[in-house]
Amino acid sequence: MLKDGELGAIIQRDKETYAVAPHIPCGVVTPDTLRKIADTAEKYNAAAIKVTSAQRIAIVGLKEEDLENVWKDLNMDKGAAIGLCVRSVKACPGTTFCKRGIKDSLAMGLKLDSLYHGVELPGKLKMGVSGCANQCAETCIKDIGLVGFTKGWKLLVGGNGGALPRLATELACELDDQQALDLIEKVVGFYREKARPHQRLGLMIERMGGFEEFKKVFEQYQTAK
């Protein structure tokens, strides 16, 4: 039996079959890719095709002996679905498609995905980008989130779901695209240096004495850099 993550596969509830989730940046997919996923699922008798909460498409119920050929047929990058790394970046349609969009969340999300998807860190880290205050990308519960407003991006940090949910807190606002990217780079670097193994960003903030103490030490870190 494979370990979770080996060959890009996740063991299923039955302890016999596996799921794979190819990388689909920000959930944007072409008709050809959809056909390829459907054909592969059908060829290997998958139990289901599941759209995930992380804007991926998982092929569920695969046999271990088929996994290598599944990836060959898909010819797609493996999604960072597990492990201590940056997971897929979730983004709403933003100004590309949505009538309510204020900022181009899709372009920003794709940029962040190209920079960080799969990057190894002390713990898992999730990012989200929302083009308006509705936060359809669930930005308020992401480790790092951007929310679009008329005057620029608001950067949120420290959110997570799970058994101990935590809302993200505003670190900065009225950022242009480059300022947002630069500040996220510093947050990721700070987290890489300060977090304990398996510790999410929000828990690191709490360990440091809360958000205000985190912000003070983070500002010192930025100055030193």
Residue pairs with C-beta under 8 A, 6 or more apart in sequence:
1 11
1 15
1 64
2 9
2 11
2 18
2 64
2 67
4 10
4 11
4 82
5 81
5 82
5 83
7 20
7 67
7 68
7 71
8 20
8 21
8 67
8 71
8 78
8 79
8 81
9 18
9 19
9 20
9 62
9 64
9 67
10 18
10 19
10 20
10 21
10 81
10 82
11 17
11 18
12 18
12 19
12 60
12 61
17 47
17 60
17 61
17 62
17 63
17 64
18 61
18 62
18 63
18 64
18 67
19 50
19 58
19 59
19 60
19 61
19 62
20 58
20 59
20 62
20 67
20 70
20 71
20 74
20 78
21 52
21 54
21 56
21 57
21 58
21 59
21 78
21 79
21 81
22 37
22 56
22 57
22 74
22 76
22 77
22 78
22 79
23 56
23 76
23 77
23 78
23 79
23 80
23 88
23 117
24 33
24 55
24 56
24 57
24 79
24 88
25 88
25 89
25 109
25 110
25 113
25 114
25 117
26 55
26 88
26 89
26 90
26 91
26 106
26 109
26 110
26 113
27 55
27 56
27 90
27 91
28 106
28 110
29 57
33 76
34 57
36 73
36 74
36 75
36 76
37 49
37 57
37 59
37 74
38 49
39 73
40 46
40 59
40 70
40 73
40 74
41 49
41 59
43 73
44 59
44 62
44 63
44 66
44 69
44 70
45 61
46 59
46 60
46 61
46 62
47 60
47 61
48 60
48 61
49 57
49 58
49 59
49 60
50 57
50 58
50 60
51 57
51 58
52 58
54 79
54 81
54 87
54 88
54 90
54 126
55 88
55 90
55 91
56 79
56 81
56 88
59 70
62 70
71 78
79 88
80 86
80 87
80 88
80 117
80 118
81 87
81 88
83 120
83 124
84 120
84 121
84 122
84 123
84 124
84 197
84 198
85 118
85 119
85 120
85 121
85 124
85 125
86 116
86 117
86 118
86 119
86 121
86 124
86 125
86 126
86 127
86 188
87 117
87 124
87 125
87 126
87 127
88 113
88 117
89 109
89 110
89 112
89 113
89 116
89 117
89 127
89 128
89 129
90 109
90 126
90 127
90 128
90 129
90 137
90 138
90 142
91 105
91 106
91 108
91 109
91 110
91 128
91 129
91 130
91 137
92 98
92 101
92 105
92 106
92 129
92 130
92 131
92 132
92 134
92 136
92 137
93 101
93 105
93 106
93 131
94 101
94 102
94 103
94 104
94 105
94 106
94 107
94 108
94 129
94 130
94 131
94 132
94 148
95 101
95 102
95 103
95 104
95 105
95 106
95 131
96 104
96 106
96 107
97 106
98 131
98 132
100 131
100 132
100 134
101 131
101 132
101 148
102 131
102 132
102 148
102 149
102 150
103 131
103 132
103 146
103 148
103 149
103 152
103 153
104 131
104 148
105 129
105 130
105 131
105 137
105 146
105 148
106 129
106 131
108 129
108 146
108 153
108 177
108 180
109 127
109 128
109 129
109 137
111 181
112 127
112 129
112 181
112 184
115 181
116 127
116 188
119 188
121 188
121 191
121 192
121 195
122 191
122 192
122 195
122 196
122 197
122 198
122 199
123 195
123 197
123 198
123 199
123 200
123 201
124 200
125 143
125 144
125 188
125 191
125 200
125 201
126 142
126 143
126 144
126 160
127 142
127 143
127 144
127 145
127 184
128 135
128 137
128 138
128 139
128 142
128 144
128 145
128 146
129 137
129 139
129 145
129 146
129 148
130 136
130 137
130 139
130 145
130 146
130 147
130 148
131 148
132 147
132 148
132 149
133 147
133 149
135 145
135 147
137 145
139 145
139 146
139 147
139 156
139 159
139 168
140 156
140 159
140 167
140 168
141 159
141 160
141 161
141 165
141 166
141 167
141 168
142 156
142 159
142 160
142 168
143 157
143 158
143 159
143 160
143 168
143 200
143 201
143 202
144 155
144 156
144 157
144 184
144 187
144 188
144 201
145 155
145 156
145 157
145 159
145 168
146 153
146 154
146 155
146 156
146 180
146 184
147 153
147 154
147 156
148 154
149 173
149 174
151 173
151 174
152 173
152 174
152 175
152 176
152 179
152 180
153 173
153 174
153 175
153 176
153 177
153 179
153 180
154 170
154 172
154 173
154 174
154 175
155 170
155 171
155 172
155 173
155 175
155 180
155 183
155 184
155 187
156 168
156 169
156 170
156 171
157 168
157 169
157 171
157 187
157 201
157 205
158 166
158 168
158 169
158 201
158 202
158 205
158 211
158 214
159 166
159 167
159 168
159 169
159 202
160 166
160 200
160 201
160 202
166 202
168 202
169 205
169 211
171 183
171 187
171 215
171 218
172 179
172 183
175 183
186 218
186 221
186 222
186 225
187 201
187 218
189 221
189 225
190 218
190 221
191 201
191 204
193 221
194 204
194 208
194 217
195 201
195 204
196 204
196 207
199 207
204 214
205 211
205 214
208 214
208 217
